[in-house]
């Protein structure tokens, strides 16, 4: 029975919309208790993938398995998944409690029991006592929590969330992230959520599946994706990064900038043979501006300065076409030439 | 110390001042006639209560209205679902044909049904021959016949409203219901249909009002069935004008009661379910379902097109030659030629066109001014103005006609009365009053979409009031003005209900002439007029669509 293991397995699904490929051989898994983020820019195929998992779309080829059972052709009402829609899809003609109780009603749960369970579910998301309100009377953040309670109260085998935070304003978004992670962890159900925002994914997910151009680019923990990207697309999509051409030499990368050759220690170099070419991924926290004391220093020109509270962020130029950001507490004027040092091993990508 | 408040109250005073003539016209042509009818009815109520035929008429009117609502819902709602949610062979054709009944002016629809399903109708005879019956298989009269034709002409309201509701319907609501485990029936009854309630209730109200005030079907298929609208005309023709006023009052009260009932039902579900739409149509894949749906679509299209085809066919039939044959035996183009060459036959056409243009011109000037004040200004009396421009919609055409009859029946300026009854001008006035709500609503709709800060912005840039109106407000209102004017023109050109109460020989419109030709068995000529009306309606509908696409 346990073909493909416990939890959700998406196996090489393909979906074409009238000749346009929307999803191209996408595979990944959501194991019991795990929170997985499906991350990608718009058009990357993440929403179609989620809809295929939910059962609202059918893949042309490939399979969707749950606990080893093939559910590819099973209707959405029979999957026992709870879905939170991007705009919540709360029923406007029902009260908050009736919305939450709807899935229980569909499962034949008696009125008094379902109302009790709905009210308990509302308590868990901090909306206790608001069950008799109409949904339009709630704020956006409250509506989001109603949608979550409605999906969770049926004790689904899997929770699906489509851009759960995209309708919230930035300050609310921050606090909701932590709440959402706690609620999802407490519910014990594994969850798959779609987002275009890597900060959401970092804050909530145990694991990230990064999609680009309808394919999976990398599947791993947030640290994997940040520290050990497998290619340039992952490196630039996740976090803030500047790519600098380099040649691998064992555990080191040889970088030449403006005629000078520098050595940089590598933290990872997936898929690059010794002596092969690629690019090192330079993130702002891996470099600092230092005094020119004769070590392996890069020389750079300050192009612009921006005040960021605790420190200044400088835009530096290494070569005619390579620019990157560095943070520093010192005040340096634009146009000055400074020395820069790489402080830690950096990843290299093909 | 004019200051802020002085300035504001001055603007309000100006608006009230501008609204005053509009309010006066409405009081004179809408309120006063109704008051006159009620006053005229006093002393005749016992007569009404003791007349068995009047009590029966009231009962029939309500039965017909309720049954027409039920029949229209039964046809319109499933059809709207079928055409917006599913894709199948024949869908495009069916979608176009579904609107065809709207292109039939009231009397014309009735006549075409007579030609098709009457005792000597084509379908009746075909069925009789096919089944080798000795007698005709059915008689097209009585309440059943009236409900039949109402269902055919009025389901369009339901279909249009519910389709529009479904187009805007947020698809994820249905998906959420399914995802939470709801089956098809639970989803429909607990989510989809409740959310379509505003559309369903709105269209049901329209059907109720139209069916309650319907005149042509009961009048032509009468056959002993009494309804209020025909009783009114009978009483008037029998010189029992007091009784006619009672019947008019009863009809108007029934209509307003229906309006309030529906509004109350609608108000109980006060929410907006409109979303961004996005439901994709499901392609029907099963082969048998495709064949079945295509066949059904073909049959429905046929039923929908037949009345129009029949009118066109008979319009080429030689008058007097069609007696016992299934189809008219002899054809000619003389019927059409006659309309334009014989003075007697041309006069009604000229009358209808001139009178509808006059009424429409009046509607445009009056309703644009009213809508401008209602939408862009705040002033005391705004809500009154808003209510009064909508009021004629709630009053059946026969009742409006009786009201005008009671008001414009003599020259007595001290009583606010002017003699128009018996002159050419009474019909343009009746058309004008009947179409005020239609044009007002269209123009208000356009103006409400305009950003309210545009006119102040134009004034702030130094434009005079007139320049701001001409260059900013009127262009914004134009789609509504064009649509409203065309609709008003179409309804006025084919108007029958008020015309039959108020016409004189000199200003008889097309509809009255059709009836006269029918009475003298000149089916060909009557159909030629009817085809002309259908043609006019279609041309105006196309013009409205063209104007709309040009403006977007």
HADDOCK unambig.tbl for C-alpha pairs under 7 A between the chains (distance, minus, plus):
assign (segid A and resid 76 and name CA) (segid B and resid 178 and name CA) 6.29 0.50 0.50
assign (segid A and resid 76 and name CA) (segid B and resid 179 and name CA) 5.15 0.50 0.50
assign (segid A and resid 77 and name CA) (segid B and resid 178 and name CA) 4.93 0.50 0.50
assign (segid A and resid 77 and name CA) (segid B and resid 179 and name CA) 4.73 0.50 0.50
assign (segid A and resid 77 and name CA) (segid B and resid 180 and name CA) 6.14 0.50 0.50
assign (segid A and resid 77 and name CA) (segid B and resid 181 and name CA) 4.03 0.50 0.50
assign (segid A and resid 77 and name CA) (segid B and resid 182 and name CA) 6.28 0.50 0.50
assign (segid A and resid 78 and name CA) (segid B and resid 181 and name CA) 6.36 0.50 0.50
assign (segid A and resid 82 and name CA) (segid B and resid 179 and name CA) 6.82 0.50 0.50
assign (segid A and resid 82 and name CA) (segid B and resid 180 and name CA) 6.69 0.50 0.50
assign (segid A and resid 83 and name CA) (segid B and resid 179 and name CA) 6.86 0.50 0.50
assign (segid A and resid 89 and name CA) (segid B and resid 172 and name CA) 5.68 0.50 0.50
assign (segid A and resid 89 and name CA) (segid B and resid 173 and name CA) 4.95 0.50 0.50
assign (segid A and resid 89 and name CA) (segid B and resid 176 and name CA) 6.51 0.50 0.50
assign (segid A and resid 90 and name CA) (segid B and resid 173 and name CA) 6.86 0.50 0.50
assign (segid A and resid 91 and name CA) (segid B and resid 173 and name CA) 6.61 0.50 0.50
assign (segid A and resid 92 and name CA) (segid B and resid 271 and name CA) 6.61 0.50 0.50
assign (segid A and resid 92 and name CA) (segid B and resid 273 and name CA) 6.44 0.50 0.50
assign (segid A and resid 93 and name CA) (segid B and resid 195 and name CA) 6.86 0.50 0.50
assign (segid A and resid 93 and name CA) (segid B and resid 271 and name CA) 6.64 0.50 0.50
assign (segid A and resid 103 and name CA) (segid B and resid 180 and name CA) 4.58 0.50 0.50
assign (segid A and resid 103 and name CA) (segid B and resid 181 and name CA) 6.05 0.50 0.50
assign (segid A and resid 106 and name CA) (segid B and resid 181 and name CA) 5.64 0.50 0.50
assign (segid A and resid 106 and name CA) (segid B and resid 182 and name CA) 5.13 0.50 0.50
assign (segid A and resid 107 and name CA) (segid B and resid 181 and name CA) 6.89 0.50 0.50
